[in-house]
Amino acid sequence: MFTAHNLILSALQDFVLYISGDTSALGISFGIFTGFAFMFRFISGRIIERSSVTLMLALGQVMLSVVFISYAALGAIIEIYVLRVFHGIAWALATVAIMTAVVQRSPPSRVGEGLGYYNGVNSFAMMVFPAVGSAMAMMNTHEAYDFLFTMTCAVSLVAIAVAVVIWRTNRPEQSSDAPHSGGFVSRAALRPSLSIFVLSFGFGAVLSYSPSIAAMHNVANSGLYFTWFAGSMVVGYAVGGFLSDRRGHSMMSAIGCCCMAIGLLLAAIGTEYFTYVVSACALGIGLSLANVALNALASLVVSESDQARAMATYSAGMDGGIMVGSFMIAILLNAGLELPVILMILVGFAFITVLNTPGLDRMESIYRSRDRDHALGESA
């Protein structure tokens, strides 16, 4: 799934520009995708709670495959905008389903480790496959893009086969009449979701303004930032999930927030390649440590029947933070602030997130106390 998604991650923006010839279409296209993915995450959580997690994963993969091959048939920017709506919906359903499957199939004492593997695979795909996809479409012709979308669909078909096998070999799953709390938002998961929401402001800045950050550091290739960033995330997820399970999710999230603050600070004040690389690595390690710890905590403080909604709430928090961060920087730039000043403001937001640590620690203590009482009751 992540291989297919990342194959067209950057090349699809090139396709939008190829079809429209208008740079403003890039922001509109990406905004439509992220906006509908954000909104549909909440609905996805409710759907998954009342059906089969793995069936919804397979359905999401089917929808993504249809979307990927459909791009090849488009010739107008308005058609791309419409398809981006369905792309966002399919992506929300598939990712909420797979996150829920990971936490439900991981022992509570190893949820962080399981989410670390999950996110690490995504980061590895982001490190490798956007460049592969861009190379496939380097000729910038309709034929080249058709080939890219066909290959992406082929990869997605493999993901469908895997998802169907998982669905067929893991039935029955949780009962559809299991008790659920009302609403689309998991209240229990709000605190860790709020932390990742605020922390993702800086992630949105990096995603949106990496060329400007590269220019500030006198680096010609802005893509190098994501290479170092994603590579550091692979390392962070490899160790972060394991450590958060054993050293505490709240403590690991605080360390991640501090690392992100350091990365944003170096991005703001640095002027050379060395600070550019260290900034990317600090951001990558910080985001991965905080994300895996907060994600694990959000899954552990709810009952199994509410985990789908908790994962929807958490992932929507991250998506929402990325959107707010991107729009906030655009507004502040138009208001006359320089990018280094804005990045310094985001450093403050990262440190503010650390202030949520005592509340997260109380949540974790309550969960661990409840878990110990449950274990003692079973042994008795």
Summary of the structure (lengths in Angstrom):
residues: 380
radius of gyration: 20.5
end to end distance: 44.1
largest distance: 70.1
contacts: 1413
relative contact order: 0.14
helix: 85%
strand: 0%
